[in-house]
Amino acid sequence: MKLKLILLTICFSITFAVIAQEQKVNVSNVQLFANEVYKSAPEYATTAYLEKYKAKMERIAIVQIAEEKLNNVKFVNLSEVPLMDKYNDNLTHDIAGNFDSSTFNPLKYRFNYNLNYDQYFRVVGTNYFIKLSKIELK
């Protein structure tokens, strides 16, 4: 059973890799992203926190999938993920009209970074997905 699960995971990964191109999130924007999310609490946008945010951001990629291949992808709509809007109530979900893959701020979202499988979140109204890679267990 375990072998079947491993083979299924490998097949899914290979299939997904063939149908999508990954673009990593720009971690050099971590200070800008933190400033946006923690607007009224700048103490959370200091150097001490930035390394933690970078580590999370390094697990995120943006993938674009052709419409005819979407049946192969299990996902949640990004609009269903709660926002980190405690310190900036002007944050909004990324959707078709305002999504820019080059400036996507993953710190805005309350992603679960503790799962041991890859997660996919669709930007509503687009064929863009946010891929959160599984946590590497040590």
N, CA, C and O atoms as CSV, one atom per row, in Angstrom:
chain,resi,resn,atom,element,x,y,z
A,1,MET,N,N,0.835,-1.203,0.000
A,1,MET,CA,C,0.000,0.000,0.000
A,1,MET,C,C,0.870,1.253,0.000
A,1,MET,O,O,0.605,2.211,-0.727
A,2,LYS,N,N,1.912,1.228,0.828
A,2,LYS,CA,C,2.805,2.376,0.920
A,2,LYS,C,C,3.489,2.626,-0.418
A,2,LYS,O,O,3.649,3.773,-0.838
A,3,LEU,N,N,3.895,1.540,-1.090
A,3,LEU,CA,C,4.548,1.645,-2.390
A,3,LEU,C,C,3.599,2.250,-3.419
A,3,LEU,O,O,4.014,3.077,-4.231
A,4,LYS,N,N,2.332,1.846,-3.392
A,4,LYS,CA,C,1.340,2.409,-4.321
A,4,LYS,C,C,1.182,3.908,-4.105
A,4,LYS,O,O,1.093,4.674,-5.064
A,5,LEU,N,N,1.147,4.319,-2.852
A,5,LEU,CA,C,1.018,5.740,-2.531
A,5,LEU,C,C,2.230,6.524,-3.021
A,5,LEU,O,O,2.091,7.620,-3.564
A,6,ILE,N,N,3.398,5.966,-2.829
A,6,ILE,CA,C,4.626,6.627,-3.302
A,6,ILE,C,C,4.621,6.742,-4.821
A,6,ILE,O,O,4.944,7.798,-5.366
A,7,LEU,N,N,4.254,5.656,-5.511
A,7,LEU,CA,C,4.206,5.681,-6.976
A,7,LEU,C,C,3.166,6.676,-7.483
A,7,LEU,O,O,3.406,7.392,-8.455
A,8,LEU,N,N,2.019,6.719,-6.826
A,8,LEU,CA,C,0.981,7.674,-7.210
A,8,LEU,C,C,1.474,9.110,-7.048
A,8,LEU,O,O,1.237,9.957,-7.909
A,9,THR,N,N,2.159,9.375,-5.944
A,9,THR,CA,C,2.707,10.704,-5.700
A,9,THR,C,C,3.731,11.078,-6.764
A,9,THR,O,O,3.733,12.205,-7.259
A,10,ILE,N,N,4.599,10.138,-7.114
A,10,ILE,CA,C,5.613,10.393,-8.137
A,10,ILE,C,C,4.948,10.663,-9.480
A,10,ILE,O,O,5.324,11.603,-10.180
A,11,CYS,N,N,3.964,9.848,-9.844
A,11,CYS,CA,C,3.259,10.053,-11.122
A,11,CYS,C,C,2.581,11.411,-11.161
A,11,CYS,O,O,2.650,12.120,-12.165
A,12,PHE,N,N,1.915,11.778,-10.045
A,12,PHE,CA,C,1.249,13.080,-9.991
A,12,PHE,C,C,2.263,14.207,-10.136
A,12,PHE,O,O,2.021,15.181,-10.850
A,13,SER,N,N,3.397,14.074,-9.457
A,13,SER,CA,C,4.429,15.108,-9.518
A,13,SER,C,C,4.977,15.246,-10.926
A,13,SER,O,O,5.172,16.361,-11.411
A,14,ILE,N,N,5.229,14.117,-11.588
A,14,ILE,CA,C,5.747,14.157,-12.952
A,14,ILE,C,C,4.717,14.770,-13.880
A,14,ILE,O,O,5.056,15.624,-14.699
A,15,THR,N,N,3.450,14.346,-13.766
A,15,THR,CA,C,2.386,14.911,-14.594
A,15,THR,C,C,2.276,16.408,-14.379
A,15,THR,O,O,2.179,17.176,-15.336
A,16,PHE,N,N,2.292,16.824,-13.110
A,16,PHE,CA,C,2.156,18.247,-12.814
A,16,PHE,C,C,3.338,19.031,-13.361
A,16,PHE,O,O,3.163,20.134,-13.878
A,17,ALA,N,N,4.544,18.472,-13.253
A,17,ALA,CA,C,5.732,19.166,-13.746
A,17,ALA,C,C,5.656,19.376,-15.255
A,17,ALA,O,O,6.138,20.384,-15.772
A,18,VAL,N,N,5.049,18.423,-15.958
A,18,VAL,CA,C,4.947,18.530,-17.411
A,18,VAL,C,C,3.950,19.606,-17.822
A,18,VAL,O,O,4.132,20.247,-18.857
A,19,ILE,N,N,2.899,19.817,-17.031
A,19,ILE,CA,C,1.843,20.735,-17.448
A,19,ILE,C,C,2.004,22.145,-16.888
A,19,ILE,O,O,1.206,23.025,-17.209
A,20,ALA,N,N,3.020,22.376,-16.057
A,20,ALA,CA,C,3.130,23.688,-15.420
A,20,ALA,C,C,4.577,24.164,-15.349
A,20,ALA,O,O,5.509,23.369,-15.229
A,21,GLN,N,N,4.735,25.468,-15.425
A,21,GLN,CA,C,6.030,26.102,-15.216
A,21,GLN,C,C,5.987,26.808,-13.874
A,21,GLN,O,O,5.022,27.505,-13.561
A,22,GLU,N,N,7.037,26.626,-13.083
A,22,GLU,CA,C,7.084,27.260,-11.767
A,22,GLU,C,C,7.911,28.535,-11.797
A,22,GLU,O,O,8.958,28.618,-12.440
A,23,GLN,N,N,7.400,29.521,-11.079
A,23,GLN,CA,C,8.112,30.789,-10.880
A,23,GLN,C,C,8.188,30.997,-9.376
A,23,GLN,O,O,7.156,31.103,-8.713
A,24,LYS,N,N,9.380,31.056,-8.838
A,24,LYS,CA,C,9.543,31.259,-7.399
A,24,LYS,C,C,9.140,32.677,-7.017
A,24,LYS,O,O,9.262,33.608,-7.813
A,25,VAL,N,N,8.658,32.826,-5.787
A,25,VAL,CA,C,8.334,34.145,-5.250
A,25,VAL,C,C,9.652,34.869,-4.988
A,25,VAL,O,O,10.625,34.256,-4.550
A,26,ASN,N,N,9.681,36.146,-5.251
A,26,ASN,CA,C,10.888,36.944,-5.096
A,26,ASN,C,C,11.133,37.257,-3.616
A,26,ASN,O,O,10.513,38.160,-3.054
A,27,VAL,N,N,12.042,36.501,-2.993
A,27,VAL,CA,C,12.301,36.692,-1.568
A,27,VAL,C,C,13.025,38.009,-1.273
A,27,VAL,O,O,13.082,38.442,-0.122
A,28,SER,N,N,13.571,38.639,-2.299
A,28,SER,CA,C,14.222,39.938,-2.058
A,28,SER,C,C,13.204,41.019,-1.706
A,28,SER,O,O,13.574,42.098,-1.244
A,29,ASN,N,N,11.928,40.732,-1.925
A,29,ASN,CA,C,10.856,41.677,-1.574
A,29,ASN,C,C,10.323,41.457,-0.166
A,29,ASN,O,O,9.299,42.036,0.198
A,30,VAL,N,N,10.993,40.635,0.631
A,30,VAL,CA,C,10.469,40.272,1.945
A,30,VAL,C,C,10.211,41.499,2.825
A,30,VAL,O,O,9.205,41.539,3.533
A,31,GLN,N,N,11.081,42.484,2.797
A,31,GLN,CA,C,10.884,43.679,3.624
A,31,GLN,C,C,9.636,44.444,3.169
A,31,GLN,O,O,8.827,44.863,3.998
A,32,LEU,N,N,9.484,44.620,1.883
A,32,LEU,CA,C,8.312,45.295,1.322
A,32,LEU,C,C,7.026,44.548,1.687
A,32,LEU,O,O,6.036,45.157,2.093
A,33,PHE,N,N,7.055,43.225,1.537
A,33,PHE,CA,C,5.879,42.414,1.848
A,33,PHE,C,C,5.529,42.491,3.328
A,33,PHE,O,O,4.359,42.627,3.685
A,34,ALA,N,N,6.542,42.405,4.191
A,34,ALA,CA,C,6.310,42.480,5.634
A,34,ALA,C,C,5.753,43.850,6.021
A,34,ALA,O,O,4.855,43.944,6.857
A,35,ASN,N,N,6.278,44.895,5.419
A,35,ASN,CA,C,5.777,46.247,5.699
A,35,ASN,C,C,4.299,46.374,5.339
A,35,ASN,O,O,3.535,47.028,6.049
A,36,GLU,N,N,3.903,45.747,4.237
A,36,GLU,CA,C,2.502,45.803,3.819
A,36,GLU,C,C,1.605,45.068,4.815
A,36,GLU,O,O,0.563,45.589,5.213
A,37,VAL,N,N,1.997,43.883,5.211
A,37,VAL,CA,C,1.167,43.058,6.090
A,37,VAL,C,C,1.131,43.599,7.519
A,37,VAL,O,O,0.084,43.591,8.167
A,38,TYR,N,N,2.272,44.064,8.000
A,38,TYR,CA,C,2.378,44.536,9.395
A,38,TYR,C,C,2.444,46.067,9.451
A,38,TYR,O,O,3.249,46.644,10.182
A,39,LYS,N,N,1.600,46.691,8.680
A,39,LYS,CA,C,1.582,48.150,8.537
A,39,LYS,C,C,1.509,48.890,9.877
A,39,LYS,O,O,2.274,49.829,10.099
A,40,SER,N,N,0.617,48.489,10.760
A,40,SER,CA,C,0.468,49.187,12.038
A,40,SER,C,C,1.265,48.526,13.170
A,40,SER,O,O,1.118,48.897,14.334
A,41,ALA,N,N,2.107,47.549,12.822
A,41,ALA,CA,C,2.942,46.873,13.826
A,41,ALA,C,C,4.332,46.640,13.237
A,41,ALA,O,O,4.718,45.499,12.989
A,42,PRO,N,N,5.081,47.718,13.015
A,42,PRO,CA,C,6.383,47.582,12.353
A,42,PRO,C,C,7.377,46.700,13.100
A,42,PRO,O,O,8.374,46.271,12.520
A,43,GLU,N,N,7.123,46.425,14.367
A,43,GLU,CA,C,8.025,45.537,15.114
A,43,GLU,C,C,8.064,44.129,14.519
A,43,GLU,O,O,9.007,43.379,14.774
A,44,TYR,N,N,7.041,43.759,13.723
A,44,TYR,CA,C,7.018,42.452,13.066
A,44,TYR,C,C,7.658,42.476,11.676
A,44,TYR,O,O,7.667,41.466,10.972
A,45,ALA,N,N,8.182,43.617,11.293
A,45,ALA,CA,C,8.855,43.742,9.992
A,45,ALA,C,C,10.337,44.030,10.181
A,45,ALA,O,O,10.979,44.622,9.313
A,46,THR,N,N,10.872,43.611,11.309
A,46,THR,CA,C,12.285,43.841,11.604
A,46,THR,C,C,13.127,42.653,11.134
A,46,THR,O,O,12.602,41.599,10.774
A,47,THR,N,N,14.432,42.853,11.147
A,47,THR,CA,C,15.375,41.834,10.688
A,47,THR,C,C,15.170,40.499,11.391
A,47,THR,O,O,15.308,39.445,10.771
A,48,ALA,N,N,14.847,40.534,12.658
A,48,ALA,CA,C,14.651,39.299,13.414
A,48,ALA,C,C,13.551,38.418,12.810
A,48,ALA,O,O,13.639,37.191,12.861
A,49,TYR,N,N,12.535,39.033,12.248
A,49,TYR,CA,C,11.427,38.286,11.650
A,49,TYR,C,C,11.639,37.988,10.174
A,49,TYR,O,O,11.109,36.998,9.667
A,50,LEU,N,N,12.394,38.814,9.479
A,50,LEU,CA,C,12.521,38.676,8.031
A,50,LEU,C,C,13.083,37.321,7.607
A,50,LEU,O,O,12.657,36.774,6.590
A,51,GLU,N,N,14.018,36.779,8.355
A,51,GLU,CA,C,14.578,35.465,8.007
A,51,GLU,C,C,13.516,34.367,8.097
A,51,GLU,O,O,13.504,33.444,7.282
A,52,LYS,N,N,12.642,34.466,9.068
A,52,LYS,CA,C,11.551,33.490,9.191
A,52,LYS,C,C,10.607,33.598,7.998
A,52,LYS,O,O,10.164,32.588,7.450
A,53,TYR,N,N,10.304,34.837,7.602
A,53,TYR,CA,C,9.422,35.039,6.461
A,53,TYR,C,C,10.071,34.518,5.183
A,53,TYR,O,O,9.404,33.900,4.353
A,54,LYS,N,N,11.370,34.768,5.024
A,54,LYS,CA,C,12.082,34.279,3.834
A,54,LYS,C,C,12.012,32.763,3.737
A,54,LYS,O,O,11.791,32.216,2.656
A,55,ALA,N,N,12.199,32.084,4.860
A,55,ALA,CA,C,12.150,30.619,4.870
A,55,ALA,C,C,10.787,30.127,4.385
A,55,ALA,O,O,10.707,29.144,3.649
A,56,LYS,N,N,9.739,30.794,4.787
A,56,LYS,CA,C,8.399,30.426,4.324
A,56,LYS,C,C,8.248,30.724,2.837
A,56,LYS,O,O,7.719,29.904,2.087
A,57,MET,N,N,8.710,31.888,2.415
A,57,MET,CA,C,8.567,32.300,1.023
A,57,MET,C,C,9.338,31.384,0.065
A,57,MET,O,O,8.927,31.204,-1.082
A,58,GLU,N,N,10.437,30.814,0.522
A,58,GLU,CA,C,11.237,29.933,-0.326
A,58,GLU,C,C,10.502,28.653,-0.684
A,58,GLU,O,O,10.907,27.952,-1.612
A,59,ARG,N,N,9.446,28.338,0.019
A,59,ARG,CA,C,8.642,27.150,-0.267
A,59,ARG,C,C,7.476,27.448,-1.199
A,59,ARG,O,O,6.686,26.554,-1.505
A,60,ILE,N,N,7.358,28.680,-1.650
A,60,ILE,CA,C,6.210,29.084,-2.467
A,60,ILE,C,C,6.642,29.350,-3.903
A,60,ILE,O,O,7.671,29.974,-4.165
A,61,ALA,N,N,5.820,28.857,-4.821
A,61,ALA,CA,C,6.035,29.103,-6.245
A,61,ALA,C,C,4.695,29.427,-6.882
A,61,ALA,O,O,3.637,29.064,-6.367
A,62,ILE,N,N,4.761,30.111,-8.002
A,62,ILE,CA,C,3.560,30.421,-8.777
A,62,ILE,C,C,3.637,29.575,-10.037
A,62,ILE,O,O,4.638,29.586,-10.754
A,63,VAL,N,N,2.564,28.842,-10.292
A,63,VAL,CA,C,2.520,27.987,-11.478
A,63,VAL,C,C,1.315,28.374,-12.330
A,63,VAL,O,O,0.273,28.782,-11.818
A,64,GLN,N,N,1.483,28.237,-13.620
A,64,GLN,CA,C,0.397,28.519,-14.552
A,64,GLN,C,C,0.060,27.205,-15.253
A,64,GLN,O,O,0.945,26.526,-15.775
A,65,ILE,N,N,-1.219,26.853,-15.260
A,65,ILE,CA,C,-1.653,25.577,-15.810
A,65,ILE,C,C,-2.691,25.819,-16.893
A,65,ILE,O,O,-3.625,26.600,-16.713
A,66,ALA,N,N,-2.520,25.147,-18.005
A,66,ALA,CA,C,-3.469,25.265,-19.114
A,66,ALA,C,C,-4.851,24.783,-18.668
A,66,ALA,O,O,-4.970,23.825,-17.905
A,67,GLU,N,N,-5.875,25.453,-19.149
A,67,GLU,CA,C,-7.263,25.156,-18.765
A,67,GLU,C,C,-7.616,23.682,-18.924
A,67,GLU,O,O,-8.293,23.113,-18.067
A,68,GLU,N,N,-7.170,23.063,-20.000
A,68,GLU,CA,C,-7.518,21.656,-20.247
A,68,GLU,C,C,-6.826,20.686,-19.282
A,68,GLU,O,O,-7.190,19.511,-19.234
A,69,LYS,N,N,-5.854,21.148,-18.528
A,69,LYS,CA,C,-5.132,20.303,-17.579
A,69,LYS,C,C,-5.616,20.475,-16.138
A,69,LYS,O,O,-5.119,19.797,-15.239
A,70,LEU,N,N,-6.568,21.364,-15.907
A,70,LEU,CA,C,-6.997,21.674,-14.548
A,70,LEU,C,C,-7.645,20.505,-13.821
A,70,LEU,O,O,-7.641,20.471,-12.591
A,71,ASN,N,N,-8.194,19.558,-14.546
A,71,ASN,CA,C,-8.828,18.395,-13.905
A,71,ASN,C,C,-7.815,17.548,-13.151
A,71,ASN,O,O,-8.191,16.754,-12.289
A,72,ASN,N,N,-6.529,17.710,-13.469
A,72,ASN,CA,C,-5.476,16.919,-12.834
A,72,ASN,C,C,-4.975,17.532,-11.529
A,72,ASN,O,O,-4.099,16.966,-10.876
A,73,VAL,N,N,-5.521,18.677,-11.148
A,73,VAL,CA,C,-4.977,19.408,-10.006
A,73,VAL,C,C,-6.017,19.526,-8.892
A,73,VAL,O,O,-7.139,19.978,-9.120
A,74,LYS,N,N,-5.631,19.117,-7.699
A,74,LYS,CA,C,-6.492,19.288,-6.530
A,74,LYS,C,C,-6.084,20.604,-5.875
A,74,LYS,O,O,-4.912,20.801,-5.554
A,75,PHE,N,N,-7.044,21.506,-5.676
A,75,PHE,CA,C,-6.704,22.830,-5.166
A,75,PHE,C,C,-7.811,23.428,-4.324
A,75,PHE,O,O,-8.938,22.934,-4.294
A,76,VAL,N,N,-7.455,24.518,-3.636
A,76,VAL,CA,C,-8.385,25.364,-2.892
A,76,VAL,C,C,-8.286,26.738,-3.540
A,76,VAL,O,O,-7.202,27.149,-3.953
A,77,ASN,N,N,-9.400,27.451,-3.633
A,77,ASN,CA,C,-9.335,28.818,-4.147
A,77,ASN,C,C,-8.602,29.708,-3.150
A,77,ASN,O,O,-8.852,29.649,-1.946
A,78,LEU,N,N,-7.699,30.529,-3.666
A,78,LEU,CA,C,-6.917,31.421,-2.812
A,78,LEU,C,C,-7.835,32.349,-2.021
A,78,LEU,O,O,-7.501,32.748,-0.905
A,79,SER,N,N,-8.977,32.691,-2.584
A,79,SER,CA,C,-9.920,33.577,-1.904
A,79,SER,C,C,-10.519,32.948,-0.646
A,79,SER,O,O,-11.137,33.648,0.157
A,80,GLU,N,N,-10.345,31.640,-0.464
A,80,GLU,CA,C,-10.846,30.953,0.725
A,80,GLU,C,C,-9.823,30.939,1.861
A,80,GLU,O,O,-10.153,30.560,2.985
A,81,VAL,N,N,-8.598,31.344,1.579
A,81,VAL,CA,C,-7.556,31.376,2.604
A,81,VAL,C,C,-7.685,32.699,3.359
A,81,VAL,O,O,-7.694,33.760,2.734
A,82,PRO,N,N,-7.784,32.657,4.672
A,82,PRO,CA,C,-7.912,33.913,5.437
A,82,PRO,C,C,-6.693,34.823,5.251
A,82,PRO,O,O,-5.569,34.364,5.051
A,83,LEU,N,N,-6.959,36.112,5.323
A,83,LEU,CA,C,-5.895,37.109,5.206
A,83,LEU,C,C,-5.279,37.407,6.569
A,83,LEU,O,O,-5.933,37.267,7.602
A,84,MET,N,N,-4.030,37.812,6.557
A,84,MET,CA,C,-3.318,38.267,7.760
A,84,MET,C,C,-3.570,39.768,7.903
A,84,MET,O,O,-2.648,40.575,7.779
A,85,ASP,N,N,-4.802,40.125,8.161
A,85,ASP,CA,C,-5.189,41.538,8.107
A,85,ASP,C,C,-5.346,42.202,9.475
A,85,ASP,O,O,-5.980,43.251,9.585
A,86,LYS,N,N,-4.781,41.604,10.501
A,86,LYS,CA,C,-4.887,42.181,11.841
A,86,LYS,C,C,-4.220,43.551,11.924
A,86,LYS,O,O,-4.718,44.437,12.619
A,87,TYR,N,N,-3.100,43.735,11.223
A,87,TYR,CA,C,-2.340,44.981,11.302
A,87,TYR,C,C,-2.488,45.858,10.061
A,87,TYR,O,O,-1.899,46.936,9.975
A,88,ASN,N,N,-3.280,45.383,9.103
A,88,ASN,CA,C,-3.566,46.173,7.906
A,88,ASN,C,C,-4.902,45.692,7.351
A,88,ASN,O,O,-4.957,44.690,6.637
A,89,ASP,N,N,-5.972,46.402,7.678
A,89,ASP,CA,C,-7.296,45.967,7.232
A,89,ASP,C,C,-7.602,46.335,5.786
A,89,ASP,O,O,-8.721,46.126,5.316
A,90,ASN,N,N,-6.619,46.878,5.080
A,90,ASN,CA,C,-6.787,47.187,3.659
A,90,ASN,C,C,-6.315,46.050,2.753
A,90,ASN,O,O,-6.403,46.168,1.531
A,91,LEU,N,N,-5.822,44.963,3.320
A,91,LEU,CA,C,-5.373,43.838,2.499
A,91,LEU,C,C,-6.568,43.198,1.806
A,91,LEU,O,O,-7.655,43.099,2.375
A,92,THR,N,N,-6.348,42.769,0.573
A,92,THR,CA,C,-7.394,42.098,-0.196
A,92,THR,C,C,-6.826,40.827,-0.827
A,92,THR,O,O,-5.619,40.686,-1.018
A,93,HIS,N,N,-7.727,39.923,-1.137
A,93,HIS,CA,C,-7.319,38.695,-1.824
A,93,HIS,C,C,-6.903,39.013,-3.254
A,93,HIS,O,O,-7.433,39.926,-3.888
A,94,ASP,N,N,-5.952,38.247,-3.740
A,94,ASP,CA,C,-5.555,38.349,-5.138
A,94,ASP,C,C,-6.568,37.586,-5.978
A,94,ASP,O,O,-6.861,36.421,-5.708
A,95,ILE,N,N,-7.099,38.249,-6.992
A,95,ILE,CA,C,-8.041,37.637,-7.925
A,95,ILE,C,C,-7.655,38.068,-9.338
A,95,ILE,O,O,-6.665,38.775,-9.525
A,96,ALA,N,N,-8.432,37.646,-10.324
A,96,ALA,CA,C,-8.081,37.880,-11.722
A,96,ALA,C,C,-7.732,39.340,-12.023
A,96,ALA,O,O,-6.750,39.600,-12.718
A,97,GLY,N,N,-8.504,40.285,-11.521
A,97,GLY,CA,C,-8.293,41.685,-11.874
A,97,GLY,C,C,-7.096,42.349,-11.238
A,97,GLY,O,O,-6.620,43.364,-11.748
A,98,ASN,N,N,-6.586,41.804,-10.125
A,98,ASN,CA,C,-5.476,42.483,-9.455
A,98,ASN,C,C,-4.264,41.586,-9.228
A,98,ASN,O,O,-3.361,41.964,-8.482
A,99,PHE,N,N,-4.222,40.421,-9.843
A,99,PHE,CA,C,-3.111,39.496,-9.611
A,99,PHE,C,C,-1.942,39.788,-10.529
A,99,PHE,O,O,-2.103,39.909,-11.744
A,100,ASP,N,N,-0.761,39.898,-9.933
A,100,ASP,CA,C,0.484,40.076,-10.682
A,100,ASP,C,C,1.489,39.099,-10.088
A,100,ASP,O,O,1.903,39.254,-8.939
A,101,SER,N,N,1.880,38.105,-10.857
A,101,SER,CA,C,2.760,37.060,-10.339
A,101,SER,C,C,4.112,37.604,-9.876
A,101,SER,O,O,4.750,37.007,-9.009
A,102,SER,N,N,4.548,38.708,-10.431
A,102,SER,CA,C,5.857,39.254,-10.060
A,102,SER,C,C,5.837,40.006,-8.726
A,102,SER,O,O,6.888,40.248,-8.132
A,103,THR,N,N,4.642,40.372,-8.257
A,103,THR,CA,C,4.547,41.111,-6.989
A,103,THR,C,C,3.647,40.404,-5.966
A,103,THR,O,O,3.229,41.016,-4.983
A,104,PHE,N,N,3.354,39.143,-6.193
A,104,PHE,CA,C,2.493,38.393,-5.274
A,104,PHE,C,C,3.115,38.355,-3.885
A,104,PHE,O,O,4.282,37.998,-3.725
A,105,ASN,N,N,2.320,38.730,-2.877
A,105,ASN,CA,C,2.789,38.766,-1.491
A,105,ASN,C,C,2.189,37.593,-0.705
A,105,ASN,O,O,1.040,37.672,-0.268
A,106,PRO,N,N,2.940,36.521,-0.521
A,106,PRO,CA,C,2.407,35.364,0.209
A,106,PRO,C,C,2.238,35.606,1.706
A,106,PRO,O,O,1.521,34.860,2.373
A,107,LEU,N,N,2.883,36.628,2.235
A,107,LEU,CA,C,2.756,36.908,3.662
A,107,LEU,C,C,1.353,37.396,4.026
A,107,LEU,O,O,0.983,37.398,5.200
A,108,LYS,N,N,0.571,37.809,3.023
A,108,LYS,CA,C,-0.798,38.273,3.270
A,108,LYS,C,C,-1.732,37.148,3.702
A,108,LYS,O,O,-2.801,37.404,4.256
A,109,TYR,N,N,-1.332,35.904,3.451
A,109,TYR,CA,C,-2.239,34.772,3.636
A,109,TYR,C,C,-1.848,33.899,4.822
A,109,TYR,O,O,-0.669,33.734,5.138
A,110,ARG,N,N,-2.869,33.346,5.468
A,110,ARG,CA,C,-2.664,32.423,6.594
A,110,ARG,C,C,-2.562,30.989,6.055
A,110,ARG,O,O,-3.430,30.155,6.309
A,111,PHE,N,N,-1.494,30.725,5.315
A,111,PHE,CA,C,-1.247,29.381,4.811
A,111,PHE,C,C,-0.833,28.472,5.967
A,111,PHE,O,O,-0.234,28.927,6.942
A,112,ASN,N,N,-1.153,27.198,5.850
A,112,ASN,CA,C,-0.677,26.212,6.819
A,112,ASN,C,C,0.654,25.677,6.292
A,112,ASN,O,O,0.682,24.870,5.363
A,113,TYR,N,N,1.731,26.121,6.878
A,113,TYR,CA,C,3.075,25.741,6.447
A,113,TYR,C,C,3.544,24.430,7.072
A,113,TYR,O,O,4.674,24.012,6.822
A,114,ASN,N,N,2.729,23.782,7.861
A,114,ASN,CA,C,3.159,22.608,8.612
A,114,ASN,C,C,2.712,21.278,8.026
A,114,ASN,O,O,2.849,20.248,8.687
A,115,LEU,N,N,2.188,21.267,6.820
A,115,LEU,CA,C,1.712,20.019,6.234
A,115,LEU,C,C,2.841,19.316,5.477
A,115,LEU,O,O,3.751,19.965,4.961
A,116,ASN,N,N,2.774,17.994,5.416
A,116,ASN,CA,C,3.831,17.240,4.753
A,116,ASN,C,C,3.447,16.819,3.330
A,116,ASN,O,O,3.869,15.767,2.849
A,117,TYR,N,N,2.652,17.641,2.676
A,117,TYR,CA,C,2.338,17.451,1.260
A,117,TYR,C,C,2.202,18.821,0.600
A,117,TYR,O,O,1.921,19.822,1.260
A,118,ASP,N,N,2.407,18.840,-0.716
A,118,ASP,CA,C,2.292,20.091,-1.467
A,118,ASP,C,C,0.835,20.535,-1.502
A,118,ASP,O,O,-0.078,19.713,-1.591
A,119,GLN,N,N,0.632,21.850,-1.432
A,119,GLN,CA,C,-0.706,22.424,-1.487
A,119,GLN,C,C,-0.783,23.374,-2.681
A,119,GLN,O,O,0.201,24.021,-3.039
A,120,TYR,N,N,-1.959,23.445,-3.285
A,120,TYR,CA,C,-2.179,24.327,-4.435
A,120,TYR,C,C,-3.389,25.208,-4.171
A,120,TYR,O,O,-4.429,24.743,-3.706
A,121,PHE,N,N,-3.230,26.496,-4.480
A,121,PHE,CA,C,-4.288,27.484,-4.280
A,121,PHE,C,C,-4.484,28.226,-5.597
A,121,PHE,O,O,-3.542,28.820,-6.121
A,122,ARG,N,N,-5.701,28.195,-6.132
A,122,ARG,CA,C,-5.966,28.842,-7.415
A,122,ARG,C,C,-6.326,30.301,-7.214
A,122,ARG,O,O,-7.150,30.640,-6.365
A,123,VAL,N,N,-5.704,31.153,-8.000
A,123,VAL,CA,C,-6.079,32.564,-8.033
A,123,VAL,C,C,-7.370,32.625,-8.848
A,123,VAL,O,O,-7.369,32.335,-10.045
A,124,VAL,N,N,-8.455,32.999,-8.206
A,124,VAL,CA,C,-9.784,32.960,-8.820
A,124,VAL,C,C,-9.815,33.741,-10.130
A,124,VAL,O,O,-9.329,34.869,-10.218
A,125,GLY,N,N,-10.398,33.111,-11.139
A,125,GLY,CA,C,-10.559,33.757,-12.431
A,125,GLY,C,C,-9.320,33.696,-13.312
A,125,GLY,O,O,-9.264,34.351,-14.353
A,126,THR,N,N,-8.322,32.909,-12.900
A,126,THR,CA,C,-7.088,32.779,-13.687
A,126,THR,C,C,-6.692,31.307,-13.754
A,126,THR,O,O,-7.327,30.450,-13.139
A,127,ASN,N,N,-5.644,31.034,-14.502
A,127,ASN,CA,C,-5.071,29.693,-14.477
A,127,ASN,C,C,-3.737,29.706,-13.718
A,127,ASN,O,O,-2.861,28.876,-13.963
A,128,TYR,N,N,-3.602,30.667,-12.789
A,128,TYR,CA,C,-2.441,30.740,-11.911
A,128,TYR,C,C,-2.751,30.019,-10.597
A,128,TYR,O,O,-3.857,30.104,-10.062
A,129,PHE,N,N,-1.744,29.310,-10.099
A,129,PHE,CA,C,-1.851,28.612,-8.827
A,129,PHE,C,C,-0.660,28.988,-7.956
A,129,PHE,O,O,0.449,29.202,-8.447
A,130,ILE,N,N,-0.911,29.062,-6.671
A,130,ILE,CA,C,0.153,29.239,-5.700
A,130,ILE,C,C,0.455,27.847,-5.174
A,130,ILE,O,O,-0.425,27.170,-4.643
A,131,LYS,N,N,1.698,27.425,-5.324
A,131,LYS,CA,C,2.114,26.118,-4.830
A,131,LYS,C,C,2.912,26.318,-3.547
A,131,LYS,O,O,3.923,27.021,-3.532
A,132,LEU,N,N,2.450,25.701,-2.493
A,132,LEU,CA,C,3.174,25.714,-1.219
A,132,LEU,C,C,3.770,24.312,-1.051
A,132,LEU,O,O,3.049,23.342,-0.818
A,133,SER,N,N,5.078,24.224,-1.172
A,133,SER,CA,C,5.757,22.932,-1.070
A,133,SER,C,C,5.694,22.408,0.356
A,133,SER,O,O,5.686,23.164,1.328
A,134,LYS,N,N,5.651,21.098,0.442
A,134,LYS,CA,C,5.540,20.445,1.748
A,134,LYS,C,C,6.736,20.771,2.632
A,134,LYS,O,O,7.817,21.118,2.157
A,135,ILE,N,N,6.506,20.647,3.923
A,135,ILE,CA,C,7.578,20.860,4.884
A,135,ILE,C,C,8.524,19.664,4.802
A,135,ILE,O,O,8.089,18.516,4.716
A,136,GLU,N,N,9.800,19.950,4.831
A,136,GLU,CA,C,10.804,18.882,4.806
A,136,GLU,C,C,11.066,18.448,6.240
A,136,GLU,O,O,11.579,19.219,7.051
A,137,LEU,N,N,10.711,17.215,6.539
A,137,LEU,CA,C,10.923,16.698,7.883
A,137,LEU,C,C,12.381,16.343,8.080
A,137,LEU,O,O,13.025,15.792,7.187
A,138,LYS,N,N,12.898,16.660,9.256
A,138,LYS,CA,C,14.309,16.390,9.550
A,138,LYS,C,C,14.462,15.234,10.478
A,138,LYS,O,O,15.584,14.869,10.831
